[in-house]
Every structure is written in structure tokens, then in C-alpha cells.
Amino acid sequence: MLTERHLLLIAYHFPPRGGSGVQRALKLARYLPQSGWRAHVICAGHRHFPLMDESLLEEADTASVYPTRGYEPAAIAKRLGDTFGALIGGRSLGDSLAWRLNLWFDRLGLNQLLMERERLWTASAYAQARQIACQYPIEAVLTTSPVCATHLVGRRIKRRLGLPWIADLRDPIVDNFVRETRSALVQRSRRRIEQQVLCEADQVVVTCPELGDRLTERYASAIARPILTIPNGYDPADCPAAPARNSSGMDRFTLTYVGSFYREQSVLPLVEALRELRQRQTELPARIILRIVGSISESQRSLLREKDRELIEIVGYQTHAQAVAEMAAADALILTIPSNEGGRYCIPAKVYEYLAFGGHILANVHPGTAIAGILQQAGGCTLLSESSPQAWRQAIVQCCMEWKAGRLTTRHRTEVVERFRRDRLTALYARAIESCLTPGEERLAMPDPFSVKEAA
């Protein structure tokens, strides 16, 4: 039996918040005990999030979770809602206040001044960490972003409490297509935090090899240890009990996109491809439908026309279990990564669940990147050379024809997919944590899940 060791895990986003952003911290908390580590999770202490998934709470019972209120707008709204909501009979007072406070926060320019409103949570998170460290023999602290401000907590804990600090970058701090900004002040703040993380953390972990290479180029002479790449993955325990692919019948070919469309992640190339196919419907063996399982921003919705309802079904946000079931039920899955430079440094976490639980994948990814290599190794994928309506139309028609003829490949190589099991990746993470506790420890000989040799 393993002796229980204790770790601080700082993750602003954690269940009952939903969405893909909570999965990495949740699975770390769930599977670290198999390597002898108990996670003490410090997370946001409010529930004013757009995505909630109460079902995920059951998975967090292997960890000690400490919801911590700070002074960010949502947390202030929580305090005011709890205090006055009952008096005026407004159950949704907190949500209403959170929306208004966030709006005022932006209008006053405070978000740019602080870089992130969640920065107002960090002092409370640090105070909570000190209390936990007084009660348990904490050996290390792990911070995971986004939000970037979580790393400020880890840096302070390392400086004040002397604990080894592991910084986990699920997305880039600077080179991120989602968080591109014209504000010079915000850009400077992000660069400063990136520099602090790379120069002061005992170990930096990224989810994408290209991001690791990019950061190594910038900070090669300053980093304490070589940057580790530990990708996101899938949990076999999340597998749907009874996948129902092709349940809609052979007269309808269902394409499913799980995730969000926003900013550079545009739905327009797909929509234009489907519009053109609608005009050529007589040439197709089945009706083609795109199901969007997730959110779509107002700017993206504005690109849709009334007649597009014949082509697109917007399912909206679903719980994680429901989203995985949608993957399993699709005739083919859509994967898009923004074509700009920032898109090279992010690998959507759903990629691995697509491979584990879904069928054929139509993917537009950057050629020559790690994720392109994995999709090629795994098989059962159609890779597009560009994200143009013409390229999407040709790929969709080809897959539809093969599906109708019963020749569409829906299986992926097991030996490739299983390299991305969450429990196995968490065991690698445990090794990384333990190496930080040994002064002078040399670089870990870690298996590379993205390596072709690992698949042999």
C-alpha cells in the first residue's frame, strides 16, 4: 500500500463548473492517488459560470476540494447574492449581479489593468494554501492555467513556503489565438507572467510539443529543467455504455462537432461547404447534417441564414457524459484548429476523446504538427490540407460516399489511442512531481506519447 503524500493543486476552474477546461485538473485529482498523491484542490468559490456540470462532482471524491472566494466580480456577486437574495426573494440575484459587475468591470477598463479579473482571487487562494499547509505535510504545489493568474499563486507559495512549484500550461500564455488582444498593457502583463513561470517554476509542463519548443527557444538559458510535454487524454471510464452510431438510418449522414465556435474558430467554411452541397443534393447518397454540440458565439451565429436550419442542428452545451455520447453516435466527427500561428500551439482536449470514443474524423490541422502525426498514426481520419469551403466539401462528399458503401473507416489503432489514457498520463505527472523533490535530479527519461516509435 502506497503512503499517502500531499500536493496542492491550484485550478481556478473545477467541477461543478463544466466544459473541457476542467477535465485535466479533475483527472489529475482523480488518478494521482494511484501514484500515492492526494490532491488538495483550491478552486473558485462561486458558481457564476456559463457552463455547469454537477455530474462531474462524483469524480472529485478522491481529492480534498476547497472552493475559495476571492474579490473578482463573480465572487462579489456570490457574496451579495447570498446576503440579500433571500431578503428580496431573488434566487437568481447572484447571477444577475455577476453579469452586471463583469460588464462594469470591462467598461471601466479594470480587466485590462489587471490582465484577468481572476487576479483578484489570488490573495484568497494563497491564504487558503497557507491554512492547508499548516494542517497537512504538503510537499509540492501544481498550478494549471488558464486562468494565468493561478501561476501567481504558485509563485507566491514557492517564495513564501519554499515548496517546489510545477506550472502546467494547458494553453499558451502569450501565443494564444483565443486571448489575442490589441491592448499593449495586457500583452506586457502576459509576457511578464510567462517569463516568471518559465524562469521560476521548478518544472514547466505543456500539452503540445510545439508550445514546448516555442518556450524553449525563448527561455532556454533560464528554465530550471527541460520543459515536459504531457498531453491531455481520455478516460476509459467515460466510455458510453452503448454507442449508437448510424442510429439515424442510411438516409442521413450526421457530422458532429463537439466544442465551441468563436473568434478564429469559425463555422463559416463548413457552412459554406454545406450550402454548396445543398444545391447539389441530388448528387449525394444521403442528406448531410452538421450537429454542433456546444456553444456558438453571437458573432458566429450572425453568419448563419434562416435556410441553414436545414443543414445545421445547434444542440448547445451538454454535460461531459452527453458530449461523449454524441461523439459515439456520430457518423463522422469534425475537428478544426485555427489556421493562424496561434493555432499551432493548442491541441483541443477533445481530440483524444474523438479517437477513443468516436468514429471517422474529418480534421483540418496544421501539417507537420504533432497532432497531425497522431491522427495519421491512429488511422480512420481524413486530413484536410486547408480550411476552405471547397476542401471541406470534397472531404465531406468523399466520406459520405464511403459511408453509404459501408467502407468508411471508423476504428483507430488501439496501440496509438491507449498512449493517451488519463490514468497513464497522470502516472507520468506523478514522476514529474517526484523528480522536483530531489535536488540535482537529472532530466526524466519520459516516454513521448507523440513519438512514432512509441506506437511500434
C-alpha positions in Angstrom: 0.0 0.0 0.0 1.3 3.4 -1.0 2.0 6.0 1.7 -0.3 9.0 1.1 1.6 12.2 0.1 0.0 15.6 -0.2 0.0 18.1 -3.1 -1.6 21.5 -3.6 -3.4 21.7 -6.9 -4.4 25.3 -7.8 -7.1 25.2 -10.5 -9.5 28.2 -10.8 -11.9 26.1 -12.9 -13.0 22.8 -11.3 -16.3 21.0 -11.0 -19.2 21.7 -10.7 -18.1 24.0 -13.4 -18.4 22.1 -16.7 -16.7 22.3 -20.1 -13.4 20.8 -21.4 -11.3 23.2 -19.3 -12.0 21.3 -16.1 -11.1 17.8 -17.3 -7.3 18.0 -16.8 -7.4 19.1 -13.2 -10.3 16.8 -12.5 -8.5 13.7 -13.9 -5.2 14.6 -12.1 -7.2 14.8 -8.8 -8.8 11.5 -9.6 -5.8 9.5 -10.6 -2.9 10.9 -8.6 -3.9 8.7 -5.6 -2.9 5.7 -7.7 0.7 7.0 -7.5 0.4 7.9 -3.8 -0.5 11.5 -4.1 -3.6 13.2 -2.6 -4.5 16.5 -4.2 -5.8 19.4 -2.2 -7.6 21.4 -4.8 -8.0 25.2 -4.4 -10.6 26.4 -6.9 -13.0 29.3 -7.4 -15.6 29.7 -4.7 -18.6 30.8 -6.8 -20.8 29.1 -9.4 -21.4 32.0 -11.7 -20.1 30.2 -14.8 -21.8 29.8 -18.2 -21.2 26.0 -18.2 -22.0 23.8 -15.2 -21.9 20.0 -14.9 -22.9 18.7 -11.4 -22.3 15.1 -12.6 -18.6 15.6 -12.5 -18.5 16.1 -8.8 -18.6 12.4 -8.2 -15.2 12.0 -9.8 -13.7 14.5 -7.4 -14.2 12.4 -4.3 -10.6 11.2 -4.3 -9.4 14.8 -3.6 -9.9 17.4 -0.9 -11.6 20.4 -2.6 -11.6 23.9 -1.2 -13.8 26.3 -3.1 -12.3 29.7 -2.3 -13.9 33.1 -2.7 -11.8 36.0 -3.8 -12.8 39.5 -4.8 -13.3 39.0 -8.6 -16.8 40.3 -9.8 -18.4 36.8 -9.8 -17.2 36.2 -6.2 -18.5 39.6 -5.0 -21.8 38.8 -6.7 -21.9 35.5 -4.8 -21.4 37.3 -1.5 -24.1 39.9 -2.3 -26.5 37.2 -3.6 -26.1 35.1 -0.5 -26.7 38.1 1.7 -29.6 39.9 0.0 -31.1 37.3 -2.3 -33.3 35.7 0.3 -34.5 39.1 1.6 -35.9 40.2 -1.8 -36.9 36.7 -3.0 -34.5 36.8 -5.9 -33.0 33.4 -6.3 -31.0 34.5 -9.4 -29.8 37.7 -7.8 -26.2 36.4 -7.8 -26.2 35.6 -11.5 -27.7 38.9 -12.4 -25.2 40.8 -10.3 -22.3 38.7 -11.7 -23.3 39.7 -15.3 -23.6 43.4 -14.4 -20.4 43.5 -12.4 -18.4 41.8 -15.1 -19.9 44.3 -17.6 -18.9 47.3 -15.4 -15.5 45.8 -14.8 -14.9 45.7 -18.6 -16.3 49.2 -19.2 -14.0 50.7 -16.5 -11.0 49.1 -18.1 -10.2 47.1 -15.0 -9.8 43.8 -16.9 -7.0 45.3 -19.0 -5.5 46.9 -15.9 -5.3 43.6 -14.1 -4.9 41.4 -17.3 -7.5 39.0 -15.8 -10.3 39.7 -13.3 -9.4 36.4 -11.6 -6.3 38.1 -10.4 -8.4 39.4 -7.6 -8.8 35.7 -6.4 -5.1 35.0 -5.9 -4.7 36.6 -2.4 -7.5 34.4 -1.1 -6.2 31.3 -2.8 -2.8 31.9 -1.2 -4.3 32.4 2.2 -6.2 29.1 1.7 -3.0 27.4 0.7 -1.2 28.5 3.9 -4.0 27.1 6.0 -3.9 23.7 4.2 -0.1 23.6 4.6 -0.5 24.1 8.3 -2.8 21.0 8.5 -1.1 18.6 6.1 2.5 17.8 5.1 2.3 19.4 1.7 5.3 18.6 -0.5 4.7 20.5 -3.7 2.3 22.8 -5.5 0.9 22.4 -9.0 -0.8 25.3 -10.8 -2.7 24.8 -14.0 -3.9 27.5 -16.5 -5.9 29.1 -17.9 -6.6 31.3 -16.0 -3.0 32.6 -16.0 -3.3 34.2 -12.5 -3.2 30.7 -10.9 0.5 30.7 -11.6 0.9 33.9 -9.4 -0.4 31.8 -6.5 2.1 29.0 -7.2 5.0 31.5 -7.5 4.0 33.1 -4.1 3.7 29.7 -2.4 7.2 28.7 -3.7 8.7 32.0 -2.4 6.9 32.1 0.9 6.5 28.4 1.8 9.5 27.0 0.0 7.6 24.3 -1.9 8.6 23.0 -5.3 6.4 24.5 -8.0 5.1 22.7 -11.1 3.4 25.0 -13.6 1.0 23.3 -16.1 0.2 25.3 -19.2 -2.9 23.8 -20.8 -2.8 26.7 -23.3 -0.2 29.3 -24.2 0.0 32.4 -22.0 1.1 34.6 -24.9 0.8 32.8 -28.3 -2.9 32.0 -27.9 -5.4 32.6 -30.7 -8.2 32.8 -28.1 -6.6 35.5 -26.0 -5.1 37.7 -28.7 -5.5 41.4 -27.6 -4.7 44.8 -29.0 -4.0 46.1 -25.5 -0.3 46.7 -25.0 -0.8 46.6 -21.3 -2.4 43.2 -21.3 0.3 41.9 -23.7 3.0 43.1 -21.4 1.3 41.5 -18.4 1.1 38.2 -20.2 4.7 38.3 -21.2 5.7 39.1 -17.7 3.8 36.2 -16.2 5.1 33.9 -18.9 8.7 34.9 -18.0 8.0 34.4 -14.3 6.6 31.0 -14.9 9.5 29.8 -17.2 12.2 31.3 -15.1 11.0 30.5 -11.6 8.9 27.2 -11.8 10.8 24.1 -10.9 9.1 22.3 -13.7 7.0 23.5 -16.6 4.6 21.1 -18.3 2.8 21.8 -21.6 0.2 19.8 -23.5 1.5 20.5 -27.0 5.1 19.8 -28.2 5.1 22.8 -30.5 4.4 25.1 -27.5 7.3 23.4 -25.6 9.6 24.1 -28.5 8.5 27.7 -28.7 9.0 28.4 -25.0 12.4 26.6 -25.0 13.6 28.9 -27.8 12.6 31.9 -25.7 13.9 30.8 -22.3 16.5 28.1 -22.9 19.1 29.6 -20.7 16.6 30.4 -17.8 14.5 27.3 -17.3 15.3 25.1 -14.4 14.6 21.8 -16.2 13.7 20.9 -19.8 10.0 21.5 -20.5 7.9 18.4 -20.3 5.1 17.6 -22.7 2.2 15.7 -21.1 -0.8 15.9 -23.3 -4.4 15.8 -22.5 -6.2 12.5 -23.0 -9.3 10.4 -22.5 -10.6 8.4 -19.6 -11.8 4.8 -20.4 -14.3 5.2 -17.6 -16.1 7.9 -19.6 -16.9 5.5 -22.5 -20.6 5.4 -23.3 -22.3 2.2 -22.3 -23.9 1.6 -25.7 -22.6 3.6 -28.7 -25.4 4.1 -31.2 -23.6 5.1 -34.4 -25.8 5.3 -37.6 -28.9 5.3 -35.5 -30.5 7.9 -37.7 -30.6 5.5 -40.7 -28.8 5.4 -44.0 -30.7 8.3 -45.5 -28.9 10.8 -43.3 -25.2 11.3 -42.8 -24.5 13.1 -39.5 -21.4 15.2 -39.0 -20.9 16.2 -35.3 -18.7 19.0 -34.0 -18.2 18.9 -30.2 -16.9 22.2 -28.9 -17.3 26.0 -29.5 -17.2 28.2 -32.5 -15.8 31.7 -31.6 -13.3 34.2 -32.9 -10.8 32.5 -35.2 -12.6 29.2 -34.6 -15.1 29.9 -37.4 -18.0 27.9 -38.6 -18.2 29.7 -41.9 -16.0 27.4 -44.1 -18.2 24.4 -43.0 -21.4 26.3 -43.5 -20.4 27.5 -47.0 -19.4 23.9 -47.9 -22.8 22.6 -46.7 -24.7 25.4 -48.6 -23.0 24.3 -51.8 -23.8 20.7 -51.1 -27.4 21.6 -50.6 -27.5 22.9 -54.1 -26.1 19.5 -55.3 -28.2 17.3 -53.1 -29.2 15.1 -56.0 -25.6 14.0 -56.4 -25.3 12.8 -52.8 -26.4 9.4 -51.5 -27.8 10.8 -48.2 -28.9 14.0 -46.6 -26.0 15.7 -44.7 -26.5 17.3 -41.3 -24.0 19.1 -39.1 -24.7 18.9 -35.4 -22.9 21.5 -33.2 -22.7 20.1 -29.7 -21.5 23.2 -27.8 -21.7 26.9 -27.8 -21.6 29.3 -30.7 -20.8 32.9 -30.2 -23.2 35.7 -31.3 -20.7 36.8 -34.0 -20.6 33.3 -35.4 -24.4 33.0 -35.2 -24.7 36.1 -37.3 -23.0 34.2 -40.2 -25.9 31.8 -40.4 -29.0 32.2 -42.5 -32.6 31.1 -42.0 -32.3 28.3 -44.5 -29.2 26.9 -42.8 -31.5 25.3 -40.3 -32.0 22.6 -42.9 -28.2 21.9 -42.7 -27.3 22.6 -39.1 -28.6 21.5 -35.7 -27.3 23.6 -32.8 -27.6 21.2 -29.9 -26.0 23.6 -27.4 -23.9 22.8 -24.3 -24.2 19.3 -22.9 -22.7 17.6 -19.9 -19.4 15.8 -20.4 -21.2 12.4 -20.5 -23.7 13.6 -23.0 -20.9 15.1 -25.2 -19.1 11.8 -25.3 -22.3 10.0 -26.2 -22.7 12.4 -29.1 -19.2 11.6 -30.3 -20.0 7.9 -30.2 -23.3 8.4 -32.1 -21.9 10.5 -35.0 -21.3 9.1 -38.5 -18.2 11.3 -38.6 -16.6 13.9 -36.4 -15.4 17.4 -37.3 -12.1 18.7 -35.9 -10.9 22.2 -36.7 -7.8 24.1 -35.5 -7.4 27.8 -36.4 -5.1 28.3 -39.3 -3.2 31.2 -37.7 0.1 30.8 -35.9 -1.5 30.7 -32.5 -3.4 27.6 -33.6 -0.2 25.6 -33.8 0.3 25.8 -30.0 -3.1 24.4 -28.9 -4.3 20.8 -29.2 -8.0 20.6 -28.3 -8.5 18.1 -25.5 -11.5 16.5 -27.4 -9.1 15.1 -30.0 -8.2 12.2 -27.7 -11.9 11.5 -26.9 -12.7 11.6 -30.6 -10.1 8.9 -31.1 -11.2 6.8 -28.1 -15.0 7.1 -28.4 -15.8 8.3 -31.9 -15.6 7.0 -35.4 -14.1 8.6 -38.6 -12.6 12.1 -38.1 -12.5 14.9 -40.7 -9.7 17.2 -39.5 -8.2 20.4 -40.5 -4.9 20.8 -38.6 -1.6 22.3 -39.3 0.5 20.0 -41.5 3.6 18.6 -39.8 2.4 19.2 -36.3 2.3 16.6 -33.5 -1.5 16.3 -33.7 -1.4 15.8 -37.4 1.1 12.9 -36.8 -1.1 11.3 -34.2 -4.2 11.4 -36.4 -2.2 9.8 -39.2 -0.8 7.1 -36.9 -4.2 6.3 -35.5 -5.9 6.0 -38.9 -9.6 6.4 -39.5 -9.0 10.1 -40.3 -9.4 12.3 -43.3 -6.9 15.3 -43.1 -7.7 18.4 -45.0 -4.9 20.4 -46.5 -6.7 23.7 -45.9 -9.8 25.1 -44.2 -11.6 26.3 -47.3 -15.2 25.6 -48.2 -14.0 23.6 -51.3 -11.7 21.4 -49.2 -14.5 20.7 -46.7 -17.0 20.0 -49.4 -14.7 17.5 -51.1 -13.8 15.7 -47.9 -17.4 15.5 -46.7 -18.6 14.1 -50.1 -15.8 11.5 -50.1 -16.7 10.4 -46.6 -20.4 10.3 -47.3 -19.9 8.1 -50.3 -17.6 5.7 -48.4 -20.1 5.6 -45.5 -23.0 4.8 -47.8 -21.0 2.0 -49.4 -20.0 0.7 -45.9 -16.3 1.4 -46.4 -15.8 4.4 -44.1 -13.1 3.5 -41.6 -14.5 4.1 -38.1 -11.8 2.4 -36.0 -8.5 3.8 -34.8 -5.3 1.9 -33.9 -5.7 0.8 -30.3 -1.9 0.9 -29.5 -1.8 4.6 -30.6 -5.0 5.7 -28.8 -4.1 4.0 -25.5 -1.0 6.1 -25.1 -3.4 8.9 -24.2 -5.2 7.3 -21.3 -5.7 9.8 -18.5 -4.5 7.3 -15.8 -1.3 6.5 -17.6 -0.6 10.2 -18.3 -1.2 11.1 -14.6 1.4 8.5 -13.6 3.9 10.4 -15.8 2.8 13.5 -14.0 3.5 11.9 -10.6 7.0 11.1 -11.8 7.5 14.7 -12.8 6.3 15.9 -9.3 8.6 13.5 -7.5 11.6 14.5 -9.6 11.2 18.1 -8.4 11.6 16.9 -4.8 15.1 15.5 -5.5 17.8 18.3 -5.7 20.0 17.9 -8.7 17.7 15.3 -10.3 18.7 14.8 -14.0 16.2 15.1 -16.8 13.5 12.4 -16.7 13.5 9.7 -19.3 9.8 10.1 -20.0 8.0 8.2 -22.8 6.8 10.5 -25.6 3.1 9.8 -26.5 3.6 11.7 -29.7 6.5 9.6 -30.9 6.1 7.3 -33.8 8.5 4.9 -32.1 6.1 4.6 -29.1 3.5 3.2 -31.5 5.8 0.4 -32.7 
